[in-house]
Amino acid sequence: MSATAAALAVPVGAVAGLGAGWLSVVLERIERLEAEDREAHTREVEAAAHMGREAGAAPPPEQPWPEDKYGWTAIERILCPILGAIGFAAFAAHQPIGSGLLIDLLWVTVFVQIFGFDLKHRLILNRVTYPGVVAALALSFVTPGLTFVHALVGCAVIGVFFLLMNVMTRGGIGLGDAKLGVLIGATCGITLDLDHLGAVYAVIYGIFLGGLVALVLLLLRLRSLKDPIPYGPFLCVGAAVVLFRGL
């Protein structure tokens, strides 16, 4: 039965992932990301040309605008559906059909959207995290293994942790990551007696995985120490692992 459920979940997950990609494209337009980036690009080109004229040098060649960075890209068309299909199949094979599975699949879809959007734009939008936190707190009353208090404690503990990290790293860990941390805290929870630390484990998994990938990229010289690496995708993976293992 689990194999059958997993097989049936693959196309459903692919559609859900495609829907998450579609939402990303819509939010990209609402946030006017391309327009803002074009304006910033124009200012940089004009500033470089001005400095060149003052120095008596020829203006630097203008770099072509990356048209393929916006709208429907491989991230929305391919990566998000693949992630959705894998996530849905894994959870469907692991859990019986019921409210718990449906709730977990909802969070898989949300995390796929955050994963793709942060990977593409290095942004985690309030338009996603704020409603997500509200939904997680509301669903905590019917989520197996989770209570409203556990979700609320998770929000507070993980939120404070990321705010401190934001201050200590001077913005290296962004506020978007902090808000994602609050969402993870609400979905994975922390008990008052600290017997259940699901949200803590999710963050640890995410940070460890992100650091490992960053190290590999450095060793392969695909990134330098100055290049930012988005941690949102890794935090989403960490949260998905905790949900898969069970609250």
C-alpha positions in Angstrom: 0.0 0.0 0.0 2.8 2.4 0.8 4.4 1.8 -2.6 1.1 2.4 -4.3 0.5 5.6 -2.3 4.0 6.8 -3.1 3.5 6.2 -6.8 0.2 8.0 -6.8 1.8 10.9 -4.8 4.5 11.5 -7.4 2.3 13.3 -10.1 0.4 15.1 -7.3 3.6 16.3 -5.8 4.9 17.4 -9.2 1.7 19.5 -9.7 2.0 20.9 -6.2 5.7 21.8 -6.9 4.7 23.4 -10.2 2.0 25.4 -8.3 4.7 26.5 -5.8 6.8 27.7 -8.8 3.8 29.5 -10.3 3.3 31.3 -6.9 6.9 32.3 -7.0 6.6 33.9 -10.4 3.4 35.7 -9.3 5.2 37.0 -6.1 8.2 38.0 -8.1 6.0 40.3 -10.2 4.1 41.6 -7.2 7.3 42.5 -5.5 8.6 44.1 -8.7 11.9 42.3 -8.3 12.9 42.6 -12.0 12.0 46.3 -12.2 14.0 47.1 -9.0 17.0 45.1 -10.2 16.9 46.9 -13.6 16.9 50.2 -11.9 19.8 49.2 -9.7 21.6 47.8 -12.7 21.1 51.1 -14.6 22.5 53.2 -11.7 25.6 51.0 -11.5 26.2 51.3 -15.2 25.8 55.1 -15.1 28.1 55.3 -12.0 30.8 53.2 -13.7 30.6 55.3 -16.9 30.8 58.5 -14.9 33.9 57.3 -13.0 35.4 56.3 -16.3 34.9 59.7 -17.9 36.4 61.4 -14.9 39.5 59.1 -15.0 39.8 59.6 -18.8 39.3 55.9 -19.4 36.9 54.2 -21.8 33.6 53.1 -20.2 33.5 49.5 -19.3 31.5 47.2 -21.6 27.9 47.0 -20.5 26.9 43.5 -19.3 23.8 42.0 -21.0 20.7 41.9 -18.8 20.1 38.4 -17.5 16.6 37.8 -19.0 16.6 34.2 -17.8 16.8 35.2 -14.2 13.2 36.2 -14.0 9.8 34.7 -14.6 9.6 31.0 -15.5 13.1 29.5 -15.2 14.4 26.0 -14.7 13.8 26.4 -11.0 10.1 26.8 -11.4 9.7 24.5 -14.4 11.9 21.6 -13.3 13.4 21.9 -9.8 10.2 22.7 -7.9 8.1 19.9 -9.5 11.0 17.4 -8.9 11.3 18.5 -5.2 7.5 18.3 -4.8 7.3 14.8 -6.4 10.1 13.5 -4.2 8.7 15.1 -1.0 5.1 13.8 -1.6 6.3 10.3 -2.5 8.5 10.1 0.6 5.8 11.2 3.0 3.1 9.1 1.3 5.2 6.0 1.6 6.1 6.7 5.2 2.7 7.7 6.7 -0.9 6.4 6.5 -3.4 8.6 4.7 -5.0 11.0 7.1 -5.0 14.6 8.4 -1.4 14.3 9.5 -0.2 13.4 6.0 -2.2 16.2 4.4 -0.7 18.7 6.8 2.8 17.5 6.2 2.2 17.7 2.4 1.1 21.3 2.8 4.3 22.2 4.5 6.3 20.3 1.8 4.7 22.5 -0.8 5.4 25.7 1.3 9.0 24.7 1.8 9.4 23.9 -1.9 8.3 27.5 -2.7 10.7 29.0 -0.2 13.5 26.7 -1.4 13.2 27.8 -5.0 12.6 31.5 -4.4 15.5 31.9 -2.0 17.8 29.9 -4.3 16.8 32.2 -7.1 16.6 35.6 -5.5 18.2 35.1 -2.0 14.9 36.4 -0.6 12.3 34.9 1.8 9.2 36.9 1.5 7.0 38.0 4.4 4.0 37.3 2.1 4.8 33.6 2.6 6.3 33.4 6.1 3.7 35.5 7.9 0.6 33.6 6.6 2.6 30.4 7.1 3.1 31.1 10.8 -0.5 31.9 11.3 -1.5 28.7 9.5 0.9 26.6 11.4 -0.4 27.9 14.8 -4.0 27.3 13.7 -3.1 23.8 12.4 -1.2 22.9 15.6 -4.6 22.1 17.2 -5.1 19.2 14.8 -1.5 18.3 13.9 -0.5 14.9 15.4 2.3 15.2 17.9 2.0 19.0 18.1 0.0 21.4 20.3 -0.5 25.1 20.2 1.8 25.7 23.1 4.6 23.6 21.6 4.2 25.6 18.3 4.2 28.9 20.1 7.3 27.9 22.1 9.0 26.9 18.9 8.2 30.2 17.3 9.7 32.1 20.3 12.8 30.1 20.8 13.9 29.7 17.1 12.9 33.3 16.4 15.0 34.7 19.2 17.9 32.5 18.2 17.9 33.8 14.6 17.5 37.4 15.8 20.6 37.0 17.9 22.4 35.4 14.9 21.4 38.3 12.8 23.0 40.7 15.3 26.1 38.6 15.8 26.7 38.2 12.1 25.9 41.8 11.3 23.2 40.8 8.9 25.0 37.7 7.5 22.0 35.7 8.7 19.2 37.8 7.3 15.8 38.6 8.9 14.2 36.5 6.2 16.0 33.5 7.7 14.8 34.6 11.1 11.2 34.7 9.9 11.6 31.3 8.2 13.0 30.1 11.6 9.8 31.2 13.3 7.8 29.3 10.7 9.9 26.2 11.3 9.4 26.6 15.0 5.7 26.7 14.6 5.6 23.6 12.3 8.1 21.5 14.2 7.5 22.7 17.8 9.4 22.6 21.1 8.0 21.3 24.3 8.2 23.2 27.6 10.1 20.4 29.3 12.5 20.3 26.3 11.6 16.6 25.8 10.8 17.3 22.2 13.2 19.6 20.3 11.9 19.1 16.8 12.5 22.8 15.7 16.0 22.8 17.2 16.9 19.7 15.3 15.5 21.2 12.1 17.7 24.2 12.5 20.8 22.1 13.4 20.2 19.9 10.3 19.8 23.0 8.1 22.9 24.8 9.4 25.0 21.6 9.2 23.9 20.9 5.6 24.4 24.5 4.5 27.9 24.6 6.0 28.7 21.3 4.3 27.5 22.5 0.9 29.4 25.8 1.4 32.6 23.9 2.2 32.2 21.7 -0.9 31.7 24.8 -3.1 34.7 26.4 -1.6 36.9 23.4 -2.2 35.7 23.1 -5.8 36.3 26.9 -6.1 32.8 27.5 -7.3 32.3 30.0 -4.5 34.5 32.3 -2.5 34.3 33.3 1.1 32.7 36.6 0.0 29.9 35.0 -2.0 26.7 34.7 0.0 25.0 31.3 0.2 21.3 31.3 0.9 20.5 29.2 4.0 16.7 29.1 3.5 16.8 26.0 1.2 18.8 24.1 3.8 16.6 25.1 6.7 13.6 23.9 4.6 15.3 20.6 4.1 16.0 20.4 7.8 12.4 21.0 8.7 11.2 18.5 6.2 13.5 15.9 7.7 12.0 16.5 11.2 8.5 16.3 9.9 9.3 13.1 8.0 10.7 11.5 11.2 7.6 12.5 13.1 6.9 15.1 15.7 
